[in-house]
Amino acid sequence: MIYRLNSKESKLLQKGLQAAMATFFVDGIEDFIWEAIFAYVKSLKLVDPLSETRAKLLFDVVDARKQIGWSAKTGLTTSFESGHEVELVIQRADIFGKNNKFSKKSNPNSIGKAVIGHWYNKVYQDAIAQGVEEKRVCILLKSKDNDRFAYIEESLEEYSPDEIEWTWTNKEKKGLQGRRKADGKLKFRWYPSAIV
């Protein structure tokens, strides 16, 4: 499901982006800066990295009352046209290191199924730990010069392993990309944390 900001939230997003870009030590909107802006847009409290320890949990911004959690991501784009593909980069899934039966010689679909299994396990565990019932992703697409932005918010889609076709990203096998079999749209990317 796709979600839209209401008019008040849209104005807060614009104000947050303008304030961040007017701050001399902020050279771009990413990571904690984006999380802080999004929490401001939704009028939610964010963990203060100067006084609180941040856990490496999936949902960067959580509305505890409504039990909604957002994984906040940013990405560079050269096109702001509709129909733009945005894929989720799966992180912290060291399949080669945890399971010696996989290497770069393994079938990419077998590796991809292990990666997505690891990913969904993290999604479920973190949702429980953070009290999240409704899992979402909020993505800020930005131009290289940080002068154009687009916002996307949608439910964190869950696919069965057989719905995704995995291939190597290049001849050097530096990572995998997972495309939805139904329409060929790119949905996932994964890069191993170690060279195997």
N, C-alpha and C positions, 0 to 999 in steps of 0.2 A: 504494500500500500504506500502511496506517495502522500506526503503531508505538505501543507503550505503554512507559511507564517501569516498571522493576522496583521492588520495594518499597524497596530502598536508595535508588534515584534519586528516588523519590517523597518520601521523608523529607528528602533533601538539598534538593529543590526547596522544600519547605515551610520548612526552616531558612533557605535563601537568601532567600526572600521576606520572612520575618519579620525577618531581620537587616537587609535593605535598608530596609524600612519603619520600623525602629527607629532608623535613622541620621537625625539631624536635618536634614542637608542634602539628603537624597533625598526629593523630593516625589512621585515616581511611578516605576513600573517601566517603562522604555523604553530604546531604543538600547543604549548600552554597559552600562548596569546589567543589562538582560536578558541580553545576551551574556555578561557575567561570571557571572551566576547560572547560566546554562545550561552554561557551561564547568565550573563547580564541580560541577553535577549529574552531568556526564559524566566528571569527574576529568581534564579536559584543560587544557593551558596556553592562555592567552589572550594576545594581544599587549597589552603594557603601553603605553597611550597617552602616559604620561609619559616613557618612555625609548625607545620604538620608534615608528617612523613606520608608520602604518596605511595600507595600500593600499585603494583603492576596489574591492575584489574582492567578488564575490557571497557567498561562503561565510564567514560571520562566525566560525564555530567549526568546526575541522577536526580529525578524528581521523586523523592521518597514518598510523598503523599499520594501521588498518582501511580507510583511504581513503574515509571518510564525511565529507561536508561538509554543514553546516546553514546555511541562510539564516535568521537569527533575526529574527522580527517580533513586534510587539505590536499589539493593537487594542482599542478600547473596545467594550463590548457592554452592552446592557440586558437581554439574555436569556441564560441559561445552560442553556436546554433543548437536548436533543439534536436533531440535524437543522439546526442553525444554519449558515447560509451564511457562508463566509469566502472573500473574494477576494484575490488577489495584486495589489498595486499595482506596476505596471511603472514603474521609474524609469530615469533617464538614457537615455531614448530620444527625442531631440529630432528627430522625424521632419519637422516643419515647417522647422526650421533647416537640416537636412542635405540636404533634397530639396525643391526649390522646386515640384515638381509637385503637392505636397499643400498644402491650405489647409483652412479650416473649411467651404469650399464643396464639398470633395471628398466622395465617397461614404464613409461611415464604415467599411464593410467593407474598402475599399481601404486606408484609413489603418490600420485594425486589423491587416490582414495585414502591412503594413510594420512596424508596432510589434512584433508577435509575432516576425517574422523577425529584427528587431534584438535582441529579448530573448533568443531562443534562441542567437543568435550569441554574446552575452555569457555565457550559461550555459555553452556549450561551451568558450569561450576561458578563462574563469575556472576551470572544472573542470580543464582541462589545467594551467594555471599553478599551481593549488593542490594538484595530485595527487589530485583527488577522482574516484572511480569511482562511488560511490553518492551521488546528489544528493537532499537532503531539505530540508524547511522545518519549522521549529519555531515555533509561534505561541503566545504567551501572551495570552489574552483576559482583560480586566480590567474591573471596574466603574469608574464615574467616580470613586468615593471610594477606589479601591484597597483595598477590603476583601473582594472576591470575585475569584477567578481560576479559569481553566480552561486546560488545556494540550492542544494539538493538535500531533502530529508525523506527517508523511506524506511519501511520496516526492514529489519535485518533478515533477509531471505534465507531460508533453509532448504537445501536441495538434498535429494537422495544421491548417494554416490553414483548411481547409474544415469543421472540426469546431466552430468558434467563430463566432457571429453577433455583430457589433459594431453598437452604436447609440450615439447621443449620450446623455450623462448627463442633460442638461436642454435647454431651448429655447435657452439662451445658448451652447450647444455648448462648455462649459468642459472637457469631457473625454469619454472613451469608456468604455463598459463592454462586456465580452465575455462572452456567455453560451454555455454548451455547448448545441449544437443538440439533442442527444439527449434532454435533460431540462429545459432552460431554466435550469439553475443558473448563478448568477453566478460566474465564475472569475477574471476579470481586470478591472482598472481602469487607465486611463492618463490623465494630465493633461499637456498640452503645457507646456514650460518657458517658452514665449514666446507672446505674443498675436499671432495671425495673422489 
